[in-house]
Amino acid sequence: MMRTLRLLPALLLVVGGLAACTITVTYTPPPVYTNITADATAPGSPTGTVSVAANATVDFRVSMSQVSAALFHAEAVGNQPVTVLVMDSNGQPLASSASSTYFVGGLGAASLALPGAQVAPAAIATSDTCNGPCVLVPAQSAYYYVEIRNTASSSATVNLWFYGTPYGDAYETGNNSRTGTPAMLTSTTGSESGAIETVGDVDYWKTVDSGSWQFDTANNGYDITVYVLDTSGQVRYGPYYNGDRIPAFGGWTYEVYSGLNRAGIAAKSAYYFSAFQ
């Protein structure tokens, strides 16, 4: 017992020293890369094609000089399993994907495509497609780095699709604000829909009339979640999920986001409200 007591002050000093430390993560761009220019819109043929050795990576510095759309779409379609990582101009990871179904923030791409029926949303544009791992990020920089990783034990031939695309959700990015959202749910609407197209996207819907709405999602792998907020922005009801009927109160707000912090093209990340009562 006495030995333990004598060790305690020393241990406290070590813990205190660790608590005082500040860990700084510094990112750098890939040291070797190929320059390529993203297409202005979805092209009829790949932006480029690359051969990637087994368990290897290749990096691209993608110019946005031709892109005026709101989003940058980076996709890789290979004859072997591949992943896509999009980094900013400093080399900081923004989002990654190993699936045509969704992408996630940073380096967190999972390896399995998610099951789920594709439902045609009523009020969003679903023209953007994704046939391989793909990532969407706001096109706010002159260029991005994209890393393609071949996770197979044999070489891969990979078609690259780098282009600008608009939001499928017509209410973006105004619906990111609870107090200023243009997205309204009224008794005469019939149906409305949105999508979670970027990592961390949170959508707000003003519920004009009191009653209830049926809530459904295009893919259950996103865990799209709804909370009911009062006029002060405080959570009053929820969470609600795919298949639930959600109460509506005039002047209150719905808050919608992915509970798994996933995002995807509108056709796959869509959610919609219908059958007001």
Order of alpha helices (4+ residues) and beta strands (2+ residues): alpha-beta-beta-beta-beta-beta-beta-beta-beta-beta-beta-beta-beta-beta-beta-beta-beta-beta-beta-beta-alpha-beta
